[in-house]
């Protein structure tokens, strides 16, 4: 299994457009979102233990090295 090394945050802007931003570490996401837990039930074992953030759904696997 490969390690997820890109973290993709997909959100919707106020005008309804989709915003996609890639981070190279989960720590970068802490500047804009609050962690409310950790993933402990994903069928993708690389996602287990990753942070869960308030207002975001996920983590979700997207490709071999991307967590969305």
mmCIF file as Biopython writes it, N, C-alpha, C and O atoms, coordinates in Angstrom:
data_model
#
loop_
_atom_site.group_PDB
_atom_site.id
_atom_site.type_symbol
_atom_site.label_atom_id
_atom_site.label_alt_id
_atom_site.label_comp_id
_atom_site.label_asym_id
_atom_site.label_entity_id
_atom_site.label_seq_id
_atom_site.pdbx_PDB_ins_code
_atom_site.Cartn_x
_atom_site.Cartn_y
_atom_site.Cartn_z
_atom_site.occupancy
_atom_site.B_iso_or_equiv
_atom_site.auth_seq_id
_atom_site.auth_asym_id
_atom_site.pdbx_PDB_model_num
ATOM 1   N N  . UNK A ? 1  ? 0.829   -1.188 0.000  1.0 0.0 1  A 1 
ATOM 2   C CA . UNK A ? 1  ? 0.000   0.000  0.000  1.0 0.0 1  A 1 
ATOM 3   C C  . UNK A ? 1  ? 0.870   1.246  0.000  1.0 0.0 1  A 1 
ATOM 4   O O  . UNK A ? 1  ? 1.916   1.295  0.647  1.0 0.0 1  A 1 
ATOM 5   N N  . UNK A ? 2  ? 0.428   2.226  -0.720 1.0 0.0 2  A 1 
ATOM 6   C CA . UNK A ? 2  ? 1.183   3.466  -0.780 1.0 0.0 2  A 1 
ATOM 7   C C  . UNK A ? 2  ? 0.685   4.453  0.267  1.0 0.0 2  A 1 
ATOM 8   O O  . UNK A ? 2  ? -0.462  4.393  0.712  1.0 0.0 2  A 1 
ATOM 9   N N  . UNK A ? 3  ? 1.558   5.341  0.641  1.0 0.0 3  A 1 
ATOM 10  C CA . UNK A ? 3  ? 1.219   6.378  1.622  1.0 0.0 3  A 1 
ATOM 11  C C  . UNK A ? 3  ? 0.594   7.565  0.905  1.0 0.0 3  A 1 
ATOM 12  O O  . UNK A ? 3  ? 1.046   7.955  -0.172 1.0 0.0 3  A 1 
ATOM 13  N N  . UNK A ? 4  ? -0.434  8.131  1.495  1.0 0.0 4  A 1 
ATOM 14  C CA . UNK A ? 4  ? -1.072  9.323  0.937  1.0 0.0 4  A 1 
ATOM 15  C C  . UNK A ? 4  ? -0.183  10.522 1.269  1.0 0.0 4  A 1 
ATOM 16  O O  . UNK A ? 4  ? 0.070   10.795 2.443  1.0 0.0 4  A 1 
ATOM 17  N N  . UNK A ? 5  ? 0.294   11.240 0.248  1.0 0.0 5  A 1 
ATOM 18  C CA . UNK A ? 5  ? 1.174   12.365 0.507  1.0 0.0 5  A 1 
ATOM 19  C C  . UNK A ? 5  ? 0.666   13.681 -0.076 1.0 0.0 5  A 1 
ATOM 20  O O  . UNK A ? 5  ? 1.351   14.700 0.008  1.0 0.0 5  A 1 
ATOM 21  N N  . UNK A ? 6  ? -0.524  13.669 -0.662 1.0 0.0 6  A 1 
ATOM 22  C CA . UNK A ? 6  ? -1.180  14.894 -1.115 1.0 0.0 6  A 1 
ATOM 23  C C  . UNK A ? 6  ? -2.562  14.926 -0.468 1.0 0.0 6  A 1 
ATOM 24  O O  . UNK A ? 6  ? -3.305  13.945 -0.522 1.0 0.0 6  A 1 
ATOM 25  N N  . UNK A ? 7  ? -2.897  16.051 0.139  1.0 0.0 7  A 1 
ATOM 26  C CA . UNK A ? 7  ? -4.187  16.207 0.799  1.0 0.0 7  A 1 
ATOM 27  C C  . UNK A ? 7  ? -4.983  17.242 0.015  1.0 0.0 7  A 1 
ATOM 28  O O  . UNK A ? 7  ? -4.592  18.408 -0.035 1.0 0.0 7  A 1 
ATOM 29  N N  . UNK A ? 8  ? -6.095  16.834 -0.597 1.0 0.0 8  A 1 
ATOM 30  C CA . UNK A ? 8  ? -6.894  17.701 -1.458 1.0 0.0 8  A 1 
ATOM 31  C C  . UNK A ? 8  ? -8.161  18.116 -0.722 1.0 0.0 8  A 1 
ATOM 32  O O  . UNK A ? 8  ? -8.953  17.270 -0.307 1.0 0.0 8  A 1 
ATOM 33  N N  . UNK A ? 9  ? -8.345  19.419 -0.562 1.0 0.0 9  A 1 
ATOM 34  C CA . UNK A ? 9  ? -9.544  19.958 0.068  1.0 0.0 9  A 1 
ATOM 35  C C  . UNK A ? 9  ? -10.416 20.554 -1.036 1.0 0.0 9  A 1 
ATOM 36  O O  . UNK A ? 9  ? -9.990  21.450 -1.765 1.0 0.0 9  A 1 
ATOM 37  N N  . UNK A ? 10 ? -11.641 20.043 -1.148 1.0 0.0 10 A 1 
ATOM 38  C CA . UNK A ? 10 ? -12.587 20.513 -2.157 1.0 0.0 10 A 1 
ATOM 39  C C  . UNK A ? 10 ? -13.741 21.183 -1.422 1.0 0.0 10 A 1 
ATOM 40  O O  . UNK A ? 10 ? -14.413 20.553 -0.605 1.0 0.0 10 A 1 
ATOM 41  N N  . UNK A ? 11 ? -13.970 22.456 -1.712 1.0 0.0 11 A 1 
ATOM 42  C CA . UNK A ? 11 ? -15.041 23.212 -1.061 1.0 0.0 11 A 1 
ATOM 43  C C  . UNK A ? 11 ? -15.809 24.000 -2.118 1.0 0.0 11 A 1 
ATOM 44  O O  . UNK A ? 11 ? -15.414 24.066 -3.282 1.0 0.0 11 A 1 
ATOM 45  N N  . UNK A ? 12 ? -16.904 24.587 -1.685 1.0 0.0 12 A 1 
ATOM 46  C CA . UNK A ? 12 ? -17.714 25.410 -2.574 1.0 0.0 12 A 1 
ATOM 47  C C  . UNK A ? 12 ? -17.614 26.866 -2.108 1.0 0.0 12 A 1 
ATOM 48  O O  . UNK A ? 12 ? -17.796 27.164 -0.927 1.0 0.0 12 A 1 
ATOM 49  N N  . UNK A ? 13 ? -17.324 27.758 -3.042 1.0 0.0 13 A 1 
ATOM 50  C CA . UNK A ? 13 ? -17.230 29.186 -2.739 1.0 0.0 13 A 1 
ATOM 51  C C  . UNK A ? 13 ? -18.622 29.779 -2.581 1.0 0.0 13 A 1 
ATOM 52  O O  . UNK A ? 13 ? -19.617 29.130 -2.903 1.0 0.0 13 A 1 
ATOM 53  N N  . UNK A ? 14 ? -18.693 31.001 -2.089 1.0 0.0 14 A 1 
ATOM 54  C CA . UNK A ? 14 ? -19.982 31.667 -1.880 1.0 0.0 14 A 1 
ATOM 55  C C  . UNK A ? 14 ? -20.780 31.808 -3.171 1.0 0.0 14 A 1 
ATOM 56  O O  . UNK A ? 14 ? -22.011 31.792 -3.145 1.0 0.0 14 A 1 
ATOM 57  N N  . UNK A ? 15 ? -20.080 31.948 -4.311 1.0 0.0 15 A 1 
ATOM 58  C CA . UNK A ? 15 ? -20.780 32.092 -5.585 1.0 0.0 15 A 1 
ATOM 59  C C  . UNK A ? 15 ? -21.180 30.749 -6.195 1.0 0.0 15 A 1 
ATOM 60  O O  . UNK A ? 15 ? -21.737 30.711 -7.292 1.0 0.0 15 A 1 
ATOM 61  N N  . UNK A ? 16 ? -20.901 29.645 -5.491 1.0 0.0 16 A 1 
ATOM 62  C CA . UNK A ? 16 ? -21.287 28.319 -5.946 1.0 0.0 16 A 1 
ATOM 63  C C  . UNK A ? 16 ? -20.208 27.580 -6.719 1.0 0.0 16 A 1 
ATOM 64  O O  . UNK A ? 16 ? -20.381 26.406 -7.046 1.0 0.0 16 A 1 
ATOM 65  N N  . UNK A ? 17 ? -19.107 28.241 -7.015 1.0 0.0 17 A 1 
ATOM 66  C CA . UNK A ? 17 ? -18.038 27.578 -7.764 1.0 0.0 17 A 1 
ATOM 67  C C  . UNK A ? 17 ? -17.272 26.618 -6.848 1.0 0.0 17 A 1 
ATOM 68  O O  . UNK A ? 17 ? -17.255 26.777 -5.627 1.0 0.0 17 A 1 
ATOM 69  N N  . UNK A ? 18 ? -16.649 25.630 -7.464 1.0 0.0 18 A 1 
ATOM 70  C CA . UNK A ? 18 ? -15.864 24.640 -6.728 1.0 0.0 18 A 1 
ATOM 71  C C  . UNK A ? 18 ? -14.434 25.153 -6.561 1.0 0.0 18 A 1 
ATOM 72  O O  . UNK A ? 18 ? -13.819 25.639 -7.511 1.0 0.0 18 A 1 
ATOM 73  N N  . UNK A ? 19 ? -13.916 25.036 -5.334 1.0 0.0 19 A 1 
ATOM 74  C CA . UNK A ? 19 ? -12.540 25.416 -5.040 1.0 0.0 19 A 1 
ATOM 75  C C  . UNK A ? 19 ? -11.777 24.158 -4.655 1.0 0.0 19 A 1 
ATOM 76  O O  . UNK A ? 19 ? -12.217 23.402 -3.788 1.0 0.0 19 A 1 
ATOM 77  N N  . UNK A ? 20 ? -10.634 23.931 -5.297 1.0 0.0 20 A 1 
ATOM 78  C CA . UNK A ? 20 ? -9.787  22.775 -5.002 1.0 0.0 20 A 1 
ATOM 79  C C  . UNK A ? 20 ? -8.414  23.290 -4.597 1.0 0.0 20 A 1 
ATOM 80  O O  . UNK A ? 20 ? -7.808  24.104 -5.295 1.0 0.0 20 A 1 
ATOM 81  N N  . UNK A ? 21 ? -7.935  22.803 -3.459 1.0 0.0 21 A 1 
ATOM 82  C CA . UNK A ? 21 ? -6.614  23.206 -2.982 1.0 0.0 21 A 1 
ATOM 83  C C  . UNK A ? 21 ? -5.867  21.977 -2.495 1.0 0.0 21 A 1 
ATOM 84  O O  . UNK A ? 21 ? -6.395  21.197 -1.702 1.0 0.0 21 A 1 
ATOM 85  N N  . UNK A ? 22 ? -4.645  21.802 -2.965 1.0 0.0 22 A 1 
ATOM 86  C CA . UNK A ? 22 ? -3.809  20.677 -2.567 1.0 0.0 22 A 1 
ATOM 87  C C  . UNK A ? 22 ? -2.802  21.112 -1.516 1.0 0.0 22 A 1 
ATOM 88  O O  . UNK A ? 22 ? -2.215  22.191 -1.605 1.0 0.0 22 A 1 
ATOM 89  N N  . UNK A ? 23 ? -2.613  20.255 -0.518 1.0 0.0 23 A 1 
ATOM 90  C CA . UNK A ? 23 ? -1.638  20.479 0.544  1.0 0.0 23 A 1 
ATOM 91  C C  . UNK A ? 23 ? -0.684  19.294 0.556  1.0 0.0 23 A 1 
ATOM 92  O O  . UNK A ? 23 ? -1.068  18.179 0.206  1.0 0.0 23 A 1 
ATOM 93  N N  . UNK A ? 24 ? 0.565   19.535 0.959  1.0 0.0 24 A 1 
ATOM 94  C CA . UNK A ? 24 ? 1.543   18.451 1.021  1.0 0.0 24 A 1 
ATOM 95  C C  . UNK A ? 24 ? 1.694   17.880 2.425  1.0 0.0 24 A 1 
ATOM 96  O O  . UNK A ? 24 ? 2.508   16.986 2.657  1.0 0.0 24 A 1 
ATOM 97  N N  . UNK A ? 25 ? 0.905   18.403 3.359  1.0 0.0 25 A 1 
ATOM 98  C CA . UNK A ? 25 ? 0.847   17.821 4.696  1.0 0.0 25 A 1 
ATOM 99  C C  . UNK A ? 25 ? -0.493  18.190 5.325  1.0 0.0 25 A 1 
ATOM 100 O O  . UNK A ? 25 ? -1.062  19.242 5.033  1.0 0.0 25 A 1 
ATOM 101 N N  . UNK A ? 26 ? -0.980  17.321 6.180  1.0 0.0 26 A 1 
ATOM 102 C CA . UNK A ? 26 ? -2.250  17.591 6.860  1.0 0.0 26 A 1 
ATOM 103 C C  . UNK A ? 26 ? -2.107  18.772 7.812  1.0 0.0 26 A 1 
ATOM 104 O O  . UNK A ? 26 ? -3.090  19.457 8.096  1.0 0.0 26 A 1 
ATOM 105 N N  . UNK A ? 27 ? -0.900  19.020 8.308  1.0 0.0 27 A 1 
ATOM 106 C CA . UNK A ? 27 ? -0.675  20.116 9.247  1.0 0.0 27 A 1 
ATOM 107 C C  . UNK A ? 27 ? -1.038  21.467 8.634  1.0 0.0 27 A 1 
ATOM 108 O O  . UNK A ? 27 ? -1.464  22.371 9.352  1.0 0.0 27 A 1 
ATOM 109 N N  . UNK A ? 28 ? -0.877  21.616 7.329  1.0 0.0 28 A 1 
ATOM 110 C CA . UNK A ? 28 ? -1.217  22.877 6.659  1.0 0.0 28 A 1 
ATOM 111 C C  . UNK A ? 28 ? -2.709  23.179 6.743  1.0 0.0 28 A 1 
ATOM 112 O O  . UNK A ? 28 ? -3.105  24.345 6.738  1.0 0.0 28 A 1 
ATOM 113 N N  . UNK A ? 29 ? -3.533  22.151 6.819  1.0 0.0 29 A 1 
ATOM 114 C CA . UNK A ? 29 ? -4.987  22.316 6.866  1.0 0.0 29 A 1 
ATOM 115 C C  . UNK A ? 29 ? -5.428  22.850 8.230  1.0 0.0 29 A 1 
ATOM 116 O O  . UNK A ? 29 ? -6.488  23.466 8.339  1.0 0.0 29 A 1 
ATOM 117 N N  . UNK A ? 30 ? -4.626  22.619 9.264  1.0 0.0 30 A 1 
ATOM 118 C CA . UNK A ? 30 ? -4.966  23.083 10.616 1.0 0.0 30 A 1 
ATOM 119 C C  . UNK A ? 30 ? -5.076  24.603 10.699 1.0 0.0 30 A 1 
ATOM 120 O O  . UNK A ? 30 ? -5.711  25.115 11.621 1.0 0.0 30 A 1 
ATOM 121 N N  . UNK A ? 31 ? -4.478  25.335 9.767  1.0 0.0 31 A 1 
ATOM 122 C CA . UNK A ? 31 ? -4.546  26.803 9.794  1.0 0.0 31 A 1 
ATOM 123 C C  . UNK A ? 31 ? -5.949  27.312 9.493  1.0 0.0 31 A 1 
ATOM 124 O O  . UNK A ? 31 ? -6.322  28.395 9.944  1.0 0.0 31 A 1 
ATOM 125 N N  . UNK A ? 32 ? -6.736  26.540 8.733  1.0 0.0 32 A 1 
ATOM 126 C CA . UNK A ? 32 ? -8.057  27.008 8.319  1.0 0.0 32 A 1 
ATOM 127 C C  . UNK A ? 32 ? -9.209  26.146 8.823  1.0 0.0 32 A 1 
ATOM 128 O O  . UNK A ? 32 ? -10.366 26.549 8.707  1.0 0.0 32 A 1 
ATOM 129 N N  . UNK A ? 33 ? -8.924  24.979 9.375  1.0 0.0 33 A 1 
ATOM 130 C CA . UNK A ? 33 ? -9.984  24.079 9.839  1.0 0.0 33 A 1 
ATOM 131 C C  . UNK A ? 33 ? -9.647  23.514 11.213 1.0 0.0 33 A 1 
ATOM 132 O O  . UNK A ? 33 ? -8.478  23.427 11.590 1.0 0.0 33 A 1 
ATOM 133 N N  . UNK A ? 34 ? -10.673 23.135 11.950 1.0 0.0 34 A 1 
ATOM 134 C CA . UNK A ? 34 ? -10.528 22.576 13.287 1.0 0.0 34 A 1 
ATOM 135 C C  . UNK A ? 34 ? -10.675 21.060 13.232 1.0 0.0 34 A 1 
ATOM 136 O O  . UNK A ? 34 ? -11.641 20.538 12.676 1.0 0.0 34 A 1 
ATOM 137 N N  . UNK A ? 35 ? -9.710  20.365 13.814 1.0 0.0 35 A 1 
ATOM 138 C CA . UNK A ? 35 ? -9.788  18.905 13.865 1.0 0.0 35 A 1 
ATOM 139 C C  . UNK A ? 35 ? -10.797 18.493 14.923 1.0 0.0 35 A 1 
ATOM 140 O O  . UNK A ? 35 ? -10.781 19.004 16.043 1.0 0.0 35 A 1 
ATOM 141 N N  . UNK A ? 36 ? -11.690 17.546 14.554 1.0 0.0 36 A 1 
ATOM 142 C CA . UNK A ? 36 ? -12.699 17.068 15.512 1.0 0.0 36 A 1 
ATOM 143 C C  . UNK A ? 36 ? -12.555 15.579 15.805 1.0 0.0 36 A 1 
ATOM 144 O O  . UNK A ? 36 ? -13.341 15.028 16.576 1.0 0.0 36 A 1 
ATOM 145 N N  . UNK A ? 37 ? -11.574 14.924 15.210 1.0 0.0 37 A 1 
ATOM 146 C CA . UNK A ? 37 ? -11.369 13.512 15.461 1.0 0.0 37 A 1 
ATOM 147 C C  . UNK A ? 37 ? -10.345 12.938 14.511 1.0 0.0 37 A 1 
ATOM 148 O O  . UNK A ? 37 ? -9.627  13.664 13.823 1.0 0.0 37 A 1 
ATOM 149 N N  . UNK A ? 38 ? -10.292 11.595 14.487 1.0 0.0 38 A 1 
ATOM 150 C CA . UNK A ? 38 ? -9.427  10.892 13.544 1.0 0.0 38 A 1 
ATOM 151 C C  . UNK A ? 38 ? -10.233 9.797  12.870 1.0 0.0 38 A 1 
ATOM 152 O O  . UNK A ? 38 ? -11.191 9.276  13.442 1.0 0.0 38 A 1 
ATOM 153 N N  . UNK A ? 39 ? -9.844  9.453  11.657 1.0 0.0 39 A 1 
ATOM 154 C CA . UNK A ? 39 ? -10.527 8.386  10.933 1.0 0.0 39 A 1 
ATOM 155 C C  . UNK A ? 39 ? -10.091 7.044  11.514 1.0 0.0 39 A 1 
ATOM 156 O O  . UNK A ? 39 ? -8.898  6.759  11.623 1.0 0.0 39 A 1 
ATOM 157 N N  . UNK A ? 40 ? -11.062 6.237  11.879 1.0 0.0 40 A 1 
ATOM 158 C CA . UNK A ? 40 ? -10.728 4.913  12.418 1.0 0.0 40 A 1 
ATOM 159 C C  . UNK A ? 40 ? -11.543 3.806  11.768 1.0 0.0 40 A 1 
ATOM 160 O O  . UNK A ? 40 ? -11.565 2.681  12.267 1.0 0.0 40 A 1 
ATOM 161 N N  . UNK A ? 41 ? -12.220 4.114  10.652 1.0 0.0 41 A 1 
ATOM 162 C CA . UNK A ? 41 ? -13.077 3.082  10.059 1.0 0.0 41 A 1 
ATOM 163 C C  . UNK A ? 41 ? -12.962 2.968  8.544  1.0 0.0 41 A 1 
ATOM 164 O O  . UNK A ? 41 ? -13.727 2.224  7.930  1.0 0.0 41 A 1 
ATOM 165 N N  . UNK A ? 42 ? -12.028 3.683  7.925  1.0 0.0 42 A 1 
ATOM 166 C CA . UNK A ? 42 ? -11.906 3.644  6.472  1.0 0.0 42 A 1 
ATOM 167 C C  . UNK A ? 42 ? -11.475 2.254  6.002  1.0 0.0 42 A 1 
ATOM 168 O O  . UNK A ? 42 ? -10.671 1.590  6.657  1.0 0.0 42 A 1 
ATOM 169 N N  . UNK A ? 43 ? -12.013 1.825  4.868  1.0 0.0 43 A 1 
ATOM 170 C CA . UNK A ? 43 ? -11.568 0.557  4.280  1.0 0.0 43 A 1 
ATOM 171 C C  . UNK A ? 43 ? -10.213 0.717  3.609  1.0 0.0 43 A 1 
ATOM 172 O O  . UNK A ? 43 ? -9.530  -0.278 3.367  1.0 0.0 43 A 1 
ATOM 173 N N  . UNK A ? 44 ? -9.810  1.941  3.302  1.0 0.0 44 A 1 
ATOM 174 C CA . UNK A ? 44 ? -8.468  2.224  2.789  1.0 0.0 44 A 1 
ATOM 175 C C  . UNK A ? 44 ? -7.569  2.410  4.005  1.0 0.0 44 A 1 
ATOM 176 O O  . UNK A ? 44 ? -7.649  3.434  4.684  1.0 0.0 44 A 1 
ATOM 177 N N  . UNK A ? 45 ? -6.727  1.446  4.282  1.0 0.0 45 A 1 
ATOM 178 C CA . UNK A ? 45 ? -5.930  1.463  5.509  1.0 0.0 45 A 1 
ATOM 179 C C  . UNK A ? 45 ? -4.978  2.646  5.586  1.0 0.0 45 A 1 
ATOM 180 O O  . UNK A ? 45 ? -4.582  3.040  6.683  1.0 0.0 45 A 1 
ATOM 181 N N  . UNK A ? 46 ? -4.597  3.231  4.433  1.0 0.0 46 A 1 
ATOM 182 C CA . UNK A ? 46 ? -3.730  4.406  4.455  1.0 0.0 46 A 1 
ATOM 183 C C  . UNK A ? 46 ? -4.429  5.623  5.057  1.0 0.0 46 A 1 
ATOM 184 O O  . UNK A ? 46 ? -3.763  6.561  5.496  1.0 0.0 46 A 1 
ATOM 185 N N  . UNK A ? 47 ? -5.758  5.618  5.082  1.0 0.0 47 A 1 
ATOM 186 C CA . UNK A ? 47 ? -6.508  6.757  5.628  1.0 0.0 47 A 1 
ATOM 187 C C  . UNK A ? 47 ? -6.742  6.654  7.125  1.0 0.0 47 A 1 
ATOM 188 O O  . UNK A ? 47 ? -7.014  7.665  7.773  1.0 0.0 47 A 1 
ATOM 189 N N  . UNK A ? 48 ? -6.645  5.468  7.686  1.0 0.0 48 A 1 
ATOM 190 C CA . UNK A ? 48 ? -6.889  5.317  9.120  1.0 0.0 48 A 1 
ATOM 191 C C  . UNK A ? 48 ? -5.874  6.095  9.923  1.0 0.0 48 A 1 
ATOM 192 O O  . UNK A ? 48 ? -4.673  6.031  9.662  1.0 0.0 48 A 1 
ATOM 193 N N  . UNK A ? 49 ? -6.367  6.831  10.900 1.0 0.0 49 A 1 
ATOM 194 C CA . UNK A ? 49 ? -5.510  7.658  11.737 1.0 0.0 49 A 1 
ATOM 195 C C  . UNK A ? 49 ? -5.367  9.080  11.221 1.0 0.0 49 A 1 
ATOM 196 O O  . UNK A ? 49 ? -4.788  9.927  11.901 1.0 0.0 49 A 1 
ATOM 197 N N  . UNK A ? 50 ? -5.890  9.358  10.019 1.0 0.0 50 A 1 
ATOM 198 C CA . UNK A ? 50 ? -5.825  10.728 9.496  1.0 0.0 50 A 1 
ATOM 199 C C  . UNK A ? 50 ? -6.855  11.606 10.202 1.0 0.0 50 A 1 
ATOM 200 O O  . UNK A ? 50 ? -7.880  11.110 10.669 1.0 0.0 50 A 1 
ATOM 201 N N  . UNK A ? 51 ? -6.587  12.900 10.279 1.0 0.0 51 A 1 
ATOM 202 C CA . UNK A ? 51 ? -7.510  13.799 10.971 1.0 0.0 51 A 1 
ATOM 203 C C  . UNK A ? 51 ? -8.832  13.966 10.234 1.0 0.0 51 A 1 
ATOM 204 O O  . UNK A ? 51 ? -8.890  13.885 9.007  1.0 0.0 51 A 1 
ATOM 205 N N  . UNK A ? 52 ? -9.898  14.201 11.008 1.0 0.0 52 A 1 
ATOM 206 C CA . UNK A ? 52 ? -11.223 14.554 10.487 1.0 0.0 52 A 1 
ATOM 207 C C  . UNK A ? 52 ? -11.455 15.997 10.917 1.0 0.0 52 A 1 
ATOM 208 O O  . UNK A ? 52 ? -11.281 16.342 12.086 1.0 0.0 52 A 1 
ATOM 209 N N  . UNK A ? 53 ? -11.853 16.845 9.953  1.0 0.0 53 A 1 
ATOM 210 C CA . UNK A ? 53 ? -11.995 18.274 10.217 1.0 0.0 53 A 1 
ATOM 211 C C  . UNK A ? 53 ? -13.457 18.694 10.207 1.0 0.0 53 A 1 
ATOM 212 O O  . UNK A ? 53 ? -14.260 18.167 9.438  1.0 0.0 53 A 1 
ATOM 213 N N  . UNK A ? 54 ? -13.796 19.651 11.071 1.0 0.0 54 A 1 
ATOM 214 C CA . UNK A ? 54 ? -15.155 20.212 11.133 1.0 0.0 54 A 1 
ATOM 215 C C  . UNK A ? 54 ? -15.484 20.874 9.797  1.0 0.0 54 A 1 
ATOM 216 O O  . UNK A ? 54 ? -14.687 21.647 9.264  1.0 0.0 54 A 1 
ATOM 217 N N  . UNK A ? 55 ? -16.664 20.564 9.262  1.0 0.0 55 A 1 
ATOM 218 C CA . UNK A ? 55 ? -17.122 21.176 8.020  1.0 0.0 55 A 1 
ATOM 219 C C  . UNK A ? 55 ? -16.667 20.484 6.757  1.0 0.0 55 A 1 
ATOM 220 O O  . UNK A ? 55 ? -17.088 20.859 5.662  1.0 0.0 55 A 1 
ATOM 221 N N  . UNK A ? 56 ? -15.805 19.469 6.885  1.0 0.0 56 A 1 
ATOM 222 C CA . UNK A ? 56 ? -15.322 18.736 5.719  1.0 0.0 56 A 1 
ATOM 223 C C  . UNK A ? 56 ? -15.733 17.278 5.824  1.0 0.0 56 A 1 
ATOM 224 O O  . UNK A ? 56 ? -15.811 16.727 6.923  1.0 0.0 56 A 1 
ATOM 225 N N  . UNK A ? 57 ? -15.991 16.661 4.697  1.0 0.0 57 A 1 
ATOM 226 C CA . UNK A ? 57 ? -16.289 15.231 4.646  1.0 0.0 57 A 1 
ATOM 227 C C  . UNK A ? 57 ? -15.004 14.528 4.253  1.0 0.0 57 A 1 
ATOM 228 O O  . UNK A ? 57 ? -14.312 14.952 3.327  1.0 0.0 57 A 1 
ATOM 229 N N  . UNK A ? 58 ? -14.692 13.466 4.948  1.0 0.0 58 A 1 
ATOM 230 C CA . UNK A ? 58 ? -13.487 12.733 4.571  1.0 0.0 58 A 1 
ATOM 231 C C  . UNK A ? 58 ? -12.708 12.333 5.795  1.0 0.0 58 A 1 
ATOM 232 O O  . UNK A ? 58 ? -13.150 12.572 6.919  1.0 0.0 58 A 1 
ATOM 233 N N  . UNK A ? 59 ? -11.581 11.743 5.603  1.0 0.0 59 A 1 
ATOM 234 C CA . UNK A ? 59 ? -10.836 11.616 4.369  1.0 0.0 59 A 1 
ATOM 235 C C  . UNK A ? 59 ? -11.432 10.568 3.420  1.0 0.0 59 A 1 
ATOM 236 O O  . UNK A ? 59 ? -12.031 9.582  3.849  1.0 0.0 59 A 1 
ATOM 237 N N  . UNK A ? 60 ? -11.251 10.811 2.131  1.0 0.0 60 A 1 
ATOM 238 C CA . UNK A ? 60 ? -11.726 9.930  1.068  1.0 0.0 60 A 1 
ATOM 239 C C  . UNK A ? 60 ? -10.530 9.660  0.161  1.0 0.0 60 A 1 
ATOM 240 O O  . UNK A ? 60 ? -9.800  10.593 -0.177 1.0 0.0 60 A 1 
ATOM 241 N N  . UNK A ? 61 ? -10.307 8.394  -0.246 1.0 0.0 61 A 1 
ATOM 242 C CA . UNK A ? 61 ? -9.185  8.127  -1.156 1.0 0.0 61 A 1 
ATOM 243 C C  . UNK A ? 61 ? -9.474  8.673  -2.547 1.0 0.0 61 A 1 
ATOM 244 O O  . UNK A ? 61 ? -10.591 8.563  -3.054 1.0 0.0 61 A 1 
ATOM 245 N N  . UNK A ? 62 ? -8.458  9.259  -3.152 1.0 0.0 62 A 1 
ATOM 246 C CA . UNK A ? 62 ? -8.562  9.746  -4.534 1.0 0.0 62 A 1 
ATOM 247 C C  . UNK A ? 62 ? -7.247  9.442  -5.218 1.0 0.0 62 A 1 
ATOM 248 O O  . UNK A ? 62 ? -6.324  10.256 -5.180 1.0 0.0 62 A 1 
ATOM 249 N N  . UNK A ? 63 ? -7.150  8.296  -5.834 1.0 0.0 63 A 1 
ATOM 250 C CA . UNK A ? 63 ? -5.900  7.881  -6.440 1.0 0.0 63 A 1 
ATOM 251 C C  . UNK A ? 63 ? -4.993  7.223  -5.420 1.0 0.0 63 A 1 
ATOM 252 O O  . UNK A ? 63 ? -5.353  7.058  -4.255 1.0 0.0 63 A 1 
ATOM 253 N N  . UNK A ? 64 ? -3.795  6.846  -5.888 1.0 0.0 64 A 1 
ATOM 254 C CA . UNK A ? 64 ? -2.874  6.106  -5.017 1.0 0.0 64 A 1 
ATOM 255 C C  . UNK A ? 64 ? -2.257  6.953  -3.918 1.0 0.0 64 A 1 
ATOM 256 O O  . UNK A ? 64 ? -2.001  6.448  -2.825 1.0 0.0 64 A 1 
ATOM 257 N N  . UNK A ? 65 ? -2.010  8.242  -4.185 1.0 0.0 65 A 1 
ATOM 258 C CA . UNK A ? 65 ? -1.297  9.035  -3.176 1.0 0.0 65 A 1 
ATOM 259 C C  . UNK A ? 65 ? -2.068  10.271 -2.737 1.0 0.0 65 A 1 
ATOM 260 O O  . UNK A ? 65 ? -1.485  11.161 -2.118 1.0 0.0 65 A 1 
ATOM 261 N N  . UNK A ? 66 ? -3.380  10.357 -3.043 1.0 0.0 66 A 1 
ATOM 262 C CA . UNK A ? 66 ? -4.156  11.541 -2.691 1.0 0.0 66 A 1 
ATOM 263 C C  . UNK A ? 66 ? -5.270  11.176 -1.714 1.0 0.0 66 A 1 
ATOM 264 O O  . UNK A ? 66 ? -6.036  10.240 -1.946 1.0 0.0 66 A 1 
ATOM 265 N N  . UNK A ? 67 ? -5.346  11.927 -0.626 1.0 0.0 67 A 1 
ATOM 266 C CA . UNK A ? 67 ? -6.475  11.833 0.311  1.0 0.0 67 A 1 
ATOM 267 C C  . UNK A ? 67 ? -7.300  13.086 0.111  1.0 0.0 67 A 1 
ATOM 268 O O  . UNK A ? 67 ? -6.764  14.194 0.135  1.0 0.0 67 A 1 
ATOM 269 N N  . UNK A ? 68 ? -8.587  12.924 -0.084 1.0 0.0 68 A 1 
ATOM 270 C CA . UNK A ? 68 ? -9.462  14.075 -0.345 1.0 0.0 68 A 1 
ATOM 271 C C  . UNK A ? 68 ? -10.307 14.346 0.873  1.0 0.0 68 A 1 
ATOM 272 O O  . UNK A ? 68 ? -11.116 15.274 0.870  1.0 0.0 68 A 1 
#
